[in-house]
C-alpha cells in the first residue's frame, strides 16, 4: 500500500470512529507539514501553533464531511497550512500599505455598509451564543480557550501563564472545543456565516 492509499485508508478509519487513525495520519505527515510551516514563519512557537491550528481545521473538515479529495490528503493539509500562514501574516500587517499608482479605486475608499448589516447582525448573534457557551466550560478549559482565541497567545505563552505544560494546555484546548461542539450540536446552533 503506497502512502496515498494509506492516507485514504486512515481517513476512512477515522471517519468510522477510530481516533488512532487520525493520530497516525498526523504522525505520518508531521515533519513535512511542520517543515513547510517553519520555512515560511521562521519561528518554532508560531510553527507549533499553526501546526495545531492546521490539524484542528483538518479534524473539523473531516467531521463535517467536507473532505472529498480522496487520495490527496497531504496536498489538502498543506493547502490548509498555507492558508493559515497567509492569515497569520495578514494579522501581522494590520496597517494597509499604499502603493504609488495612477489607478484610483473608489471601492477602496468607500463601501456600502448597509449591504453588510444583516451579515454583521448574524455574526454578532453567533459570537454572543459562543461566548455564552464558553462561560459554561470548566475553569481550566475556559482559561486556555480565552487566552488562545481572544488574546491570541501561543501555547507556549499559555503554558508559562498557567504554570502547566504545553501538552496540558493543548489538551485543555482540545477538551474545551469538544465540549463547545457538544453544546452546539445539542442546541442545533448554526455557526456558519
C-alpha atoms as a printed R data frame, in Angstrom:
    type eleno elety resid chain resno       x      y       z
1   ATOM     1    CA   UNK     A     1   0.000  0.000   0.000
2   ATOM     2    CA   UNK     A     2   1.557  3.325  -1.059
3   ATOM     3    CA   UNK     A     3   1.345  6.471   1.096
4   ATOM     4    CA   UNK     A     4  -1.634  7.891  -0.857
5   ATOM     5    CA   UNK     A     5  -3.622  4.684  -0.386
6   ATOM     6    CA   UNK     A     6  -2.589  4.526   3.279
7   ATOM     7    CA   UNK     A     7  -3.826  8.099   3.822
8   ATOM     8    CA   UNK     A     8  -7.178  7.309   2.198
9   ATOM     9    CA   UNK     A     9  -7.449  4.136   4.304
10  ATOM    10    CA   UNK     A    10  -6.644  6.030   7.540
11  ATOM    11    CA   UNK     A    11  -9.137  8.809   6.704
12  ATOM    12    CA   UNK     A    12 -11.874  6.187   6.205
13  ATOM    13    CA   UNK     A    13 -10.967  4.501   9.501
14  ATOM    14    CA   UNK     A    14 -11.037  7.844  11.334
15  ATOM    15    CA   UNK     A    15 -14.428  8.700   9.844
16  ATOM    16    CA   UNK     A    16 -15.658  5.320  11.079
17  ATOM    17    CA   UNK     A    17 -14.765  6.314  14.627
18  ATOM    18    CA   UNK     A    18 -11.190  5.099  15.029
19  ATOM    19    CA   UNK     A    19  -9.352  8.001  16.718
20  ATOM    20    CA   UNK     A    20  -5.948  6.300  16.451
21  ATOM    21    CA   UNK     A    21  -6.173  6.523  12.654
22  ATOM    22    CA   UNK     A    22  -6.097 10.327  12.890
23  ATOM    23    CA   UNK     A    23  -3.082 10.138  15.203
24  ATOM    24    CA   UNK     A    24  -1.259  8.010  12.608
25  ATOM    25    CA   UNK     A    25  -2.126 10.488   9.849
26  ATOM    26    CA   UNK     A    26  -0.737 13.357  11.906
27  ATOM    27    CA   UNK     A    27   2.444 11.486  12.846
28  ATOM    28    CA   UNK     A    28   2.998 10.321   9.242
29  ATOM    29    CA   UNK     A    29   2.993 13.888   7.893
30  ATOM    30    CA   UNK     A    30   4.109 15.868  10.944
31  ATOM    31    CA   UNK     A    31   7.691 16.559   9.825
32  ATOM    32    CA   UNK     A    32   6.698 17.663   6.294
33  ATOM    33    CA   UNK     A    33   3.877 19.926   7.481
34  ATOM    34    CA   UNK     A    34   5.939 21.449  10.302
35  ATOM    35    CA   UNK     A    35   8.913 21.865   7.968
36  ATOM    36    CA   UNK     A    36   6.749 23.673   5.442
37  ATOM    37    CA   UNK     A    37   5.271 25.995   8.077
38  ATOM    38    CA   UNK     A    38   8.690 26.703   9.653
39  ATOM    39    CA   UNK     A    39  10.183 27.507   6.233
40  ATOM    40    CA   UNK     A    40   7.672 30.352   5.950
41  ATOM    41    CA   UNK     A    41   7.400 31.745   9.521
42  ATOM    42    CA   UNK     A    42  10.938 31.002  10.829
43  ATOM    43    CA   UNK     A    43   9.722 30.666  14.438
44  ATOM    44    CA   UNK     A    44   9.301 27.372  16.318
45  ATOM    45    CA   UNK     A    45   6.475 28.538  18.637
46  ATOM    46    CA   UNK     A    46   4.469 30.031  15.781
47  ATOM    47    CA   UNK     A    47   5.144 26.870  13.745
48  ATOM    48    CA   UNK     A    48   3.762 24.738  16.580
49  ATOM    49    CA   UNK     A    49   0.660 26.939  16.919
50  ATOM    50    CA   UNK     A    50  -0.018 26.933  13.170
51  ATOM    51    CA   UNK     A    51   0.544 23.158  13.036
52  ATOM    52    CA   UNK     A    52  -2.048 22.665  15.813
53  ATOM    53    CA   UNK     A    53  -4.464 25.055  14.073
54  ATOM    54    CA   UNK     A    54  -3.969 23.161  10.795
55  ATOM    55    CA   UNK     A    55  -4.975 19.845  12.329
56  ATOM    56    CA   UNK     A    56  -7.890 21.432  14.203
57  ATOM    57    CA   UNK     A    57  -9.178 22.564  10.779
58  ATOM    58    CA   UNK     A    58  -8.474 19.117   9.324
59  ATOM    59    CA   UNK     A    59 -10.484 17.443  12.096
60  ATOM    60    CA   UNK     A    60 -13.338 19.926  11.727
61  ATOM    61    CA   UNK     A    61 -13.468 19.426   7.938
62  ATOM    62    CA   UNK     A    62 -13.342 15.641   8.221
63  ATOM    63    CA   UNK     A    63 -16.140 15.588  10.805
64  ATOM    64    CA   UNK     A    64 -18.304 17.918   8.718
65  ATOM    65    CA   UNK     A    65 -17.822 15.619   5.738
66  ATOM    66    CA   UNK     A    66 -16.299 18.404   3.635
67  ATOM    67    CA   UNK     A    67 -13.161 16.424   2.727
68  ATOM    68    CA   UNK     A    68 -13.693 14.907  -0.692
69  ATOM    69    CA   UNK     A    69 -10.187 14.788  -2.139
70  ATOM    70    CA   UNK     A    70  -9.665 11.039  -1.901
71  ATOM    71    CA   UNK     A    71  -6.001 10.242  -2.384
72  ATOM    72    CA   UNK     A    72  -4.798 13.818  -1.975
73  ATOM    73    CA   UNK     A    73  -4.691 14.118   1.814
74  ATOM    74    CA   UNK     A    74  -1.217 15.631   2.178
75  ATOM    75    CA   UNK     A    75  -1.682 18.321  -0.522
76  ATOM    76    CA   UNK     A    76  -5.033 19.183   1.118
77  ATOM    77    CA   UNK     A    77  -3.384 19.517   4.549
78  ATOM    78    CA   UNK     A    78  -0.592 21.631   3.021
79  ATOM    79    CA   UNK     A    79  -3.195 23.960   1.459
80  ATOM    80    CA   UNK     A    80  -4.850 24.384   4.862
81  ATOM    81    CA   UNK     A    81  -1.451 25.131   6.428
82  ATOM    82    CA   UNK     A    82  -0.644 27.576   3.621
83  ATOM    83    CA   UNK     A    83  -3.933 29.438   4.145
84  ATOM    84    CA   UNK     A    84  -3.274 29.676   7.895
85  ATOM    85    CA   UNK     A    85   0.221 31.034   7.212
86  ATOM    86    CA   UNK     A    86  -1.276 33.677   4.897
87  ATOM    87    CA   UNK     A    87  -3.824 34.586   7.598
88  ATOM    88    CA   UNK     A    88  -1.010 34.813  10.167
89  ATOM    89    CA   UNK     A    89   0.972 37.254   8.014
90  ATOM    90    CA   UNK     A    90  -2.171 39.291   7.304
91  ATOM    91    CA   UNK     A    91  -2.705 39.661  11.064
92  ATOM    92    CA   UNK     A    92   0.892 40.847  11.436
93  ATOM    93    CA   UNK     A    93   0.407 43.565   8.795
94  ATOM    94    CA   UNK     A    94  -2.600 45.324  10.242
95  ATOM    95    CA   UNK     A    95  -1.713 48.651   8.621
96  ATOM    96    CA   UNK     A    96  -2.531 48.604   4.909
97  ATOM    97    CA   UNK     A    97   0.287 49.536   2.568
98  ATOM    98    CA   UNK     A    98  -0.394 52.117  -0.120
99  ATOM    99    CA   UNK     A    99   1.389 51.846  -3.414
100 ATOM   100    CA   UNK     A   100   2.144 54.762  -5.721
101 ATOM   101    CA   UNK     A   101  -0.241 54.159  -8.552
102 ATOM   102    CA   UNK     A   102  -2.066 56.263 -11.076
103 ATOM   103    CA   UNK     A   103  -5.064 53.928 -10.791
104 ATOM   104    CA   UNK     A   104  -7.734 55.046  -8.371
105 ATOM   105    CA   UNK     A   105 -10.120 52.502  -6.921
106 ATOM   106    CA   UNK     A   106 -13.217 54.185  -5.499
107 ATOM   107    CA   UNK     A   107 -14.159 50.958  -3.685
108 ATOM   108    CA   UNK     A   108 -11.026 51.148  -1.567
109 ATOM   109    CA   UNK     A   109 -12.249 54.477  -0.183
110 ATOM   110    CA   UNK     A   110 -15.984 53.938   0.240
111 ATOM   111    CA   UNK     A   111 -18.164 50.952   0.975
112 ATOM   112    CA   UNK     A   112 -21.873 50.430   1.343
113 ATOM   113    CA   UNK     A   113 -22.244 49.312   4.969
114 ATOM   114    CA   UNK     A   114 -25.960 48.668   4.541
115 ATOM   115    CA   UNK     A   115 -25.133 45.691   2.312
116 ATOM   116    CA   UNK     A   116 -23.336 44.028   5.194
117 ATOM   117    CA   UNK     A   117 -25.674 44.929   8.061
118 ATOM   118    CA   UNK     A   118 -27.529 41.604   8.097
119 ATOM   119    CA   UNK     A   119 -24.244 39.672   7.939
120 ATOM   120    CA   UNK     A   120 -22.856 41.709  10.865
121 ATOM   121    CA   UNK     A   121 -26.017 41.127  12.918
122 ATOM   122    CA   UNK     A   122 -25.873 37.375  12.322
123 ATOM   123    CA   UNK     A   123 -22.173 37.300  13.187
124 ATOM   124    CA   UNK     A   124 -22.770 39.317  16.351
125 ATOM   125    CA   UNK     A   125 -25.558 36.935  17.454
126 ATOM   126    CA   UNK     A   126 -23.349 33.902  16.837
127 ATOM   127    CA   UNK     A   127 -20.493 35.488  18.807
128 ATOM   128    CA   UNK     A   128 -22.849 36.096  21.752
129 ATOM   129    CA   UNK     A   129 -24.038 32.485  21.687
130 ATOM   130    CA   UNK     A   130 -20.476 31.131  21.533
131 ATOM   131    CA   UNK     A   131 -19.354 33.424  24.385
132 ATOM   132    CA   UNK     A   132 -22.260 32.091  26.444
133 ATOM   133    CA   UNK     A   133 -21.108 28.519  25.751
134 ATOM   134    CA   UNK     A   134 -17.546 29.455  26.762
135 ATOM   135    CA   UNK     A   135 -18.748 30.721  30.162
136 ATOM   136    CA   UNK     A   136 -20.097 27.221  30.924
137 ATOM   137    CA   UNK     A   137 -16.745 25.484  30.409
138 ATOM   138    CA   UNK     A   138 -14.711 24.233  33.380
139 ATOM   139    CA   UNK     A   139 -12.402 26.995  34.636
140 ATOM   140    CA   UNK     A   140  -9.127 25.485  33.332
141 ATOM   141    CA   UNK     A   141 -10.565 24.885  29.840
142 ATOM   142    CA   UNK     A   142 -12.161 28.323  29.687
143 ATOM   143    CA   UNK     A   143  -8.888 29.979  30.715
144 ATOM   144    CA   UNK     A   144  -6.864 28.281  27.951
145 ATOM   145    CA   UNK     A   145  -9.527 28.885  25.295
146 ATOM   146    CA   UNK     A   146  -9.806 32.592  26.167
147 ATOM   147    CA   UNK     A   147  -6.024 33.034  26.128
148 ATOM   148    CA   UNK     A   148  -5.746 31.330  22.728
149 ATOM   149    CA   UNK     A   149  -8.812 32.663  20.940
150 ATOM   150    CA   UNK     A   150  -9.392 36.087  22.460
151 ATOM   151    CA   UNK     A   151  -5.847 37.115  23.438
152 ATOM   152    CA   UNK     A   152  -4.103 35.359  20.529
153 ATOM   153    CA   UNK     A   153  -1.491 33.813  22.851
154 ATOM   154    CA   UNK     A   154   0.757 30.957  21.723
155 ATOM   155    CA   UNK     A   155   0.530 27.635  23.568
156 ATOM   156    CA   UNK     A   156   3.996 28.330  24.969
157 ATOM   157    CA   UNK     A   157   2.736 31.643  26.431
158 ATOM   158    CA   UNK     A   158  -0.367 29.898  27.787
159 ATOM   159    CA   UNK     A   159   1.853 27.255  29.381
160 ATOM   160    CA   UNK     A   160   4.013 29.929  31.034
161 ATOM   161    CA   UNK     A   161   0.992 31.932  32.251
162 ATOM   162    CA   UNK     A   162  -0.918 28.966  33.666
163 ATOM   163    CA   UNK     A   163   2.048 27.006  35.030
164 ATOM   164    CA   UNK     A   164   1.159 23.821  33.122
165 ATOM   165    CA   UNK     A   165   2.996 22.004  30.334
166 ATOM   166    CA   UNK     A   166   2.321 22.834  26.688
167 ATOM   167    CA   UNK     A   167   0.752 19.364  26.262
168 ATOM   168    CA   UNK     A   168  -1.624 20.023  29.168
169 ATOM   169    CA   UNK     A   169  -2.578 23.396  27.647
170 ATOM   170    CA   UNK     A   170  -3.184 21.690  24.269
171 ATOM   171    CA   UNK     A   171  -5.284 19.017  25.979
172 ATOM   172    CA   UNK     A   172  -7.393 21.606  27.771
173 ATOM   173    CA   UNK     A   173  -7.941 23.436  24.498
174 ATOM   174    CA   UNK     A   174  -8.997 20.198  22.802
175 ATOM   175    CA   UNK     A   175 -11.458 19.355  25.602
176 ATOM   176    CA   UNK     A   176 -12.835 22.904  25.569
177 ATOM   177    CA   UNK     A   177 -13.501 22.662  21.823
178 ATOM   178    CA   UNK     A   178 -15.067 19.204  22.213
179 ATOM   179    CA   UNK     A   179 -17.362 20.489  24.983
180 ATOM   180    CA   UNK     A   180 -18.395 23.509  22.915
181 ATOM   181    CA   UNK     A   181 -19.031 21.255  19.896
182 ATOM   182    CA   UNK     A   182 -21.297 19.021  22.014
183 ATOM   183    CA   UNK     A   183 -23.246 22.064  23.217
184 ATOM   184    CA   UNK     A   184 -23.569 23.400  19.669
185 ATOM   185    CA   UNK     A   185 -24.864 20.047  18.437
186 ATOM   186    CA   UNK     A   186 -27.255 19.774  21.396
187 ATOM   187    CA   UNK     A   187 -28.648 23.259  20.735
188 ATOM   188    CA   UNK     A   188 -28.627 22.850  16.942
189 ATOM   189    CA   UNK     A   189 -26.789 26.152  16.557
190 ATOM   190    CA   UNK     A   190 -25.724 27.116  13.069
191 ATOM   191    CA   UNK     A   191 -22.259 28.658  13.205
192 ATOM   192    CA   UNK     A   192 -21.556 29.210   9.522
193 ATOM   193    CA   UNK     A   193 -21.733 32.787   8.319
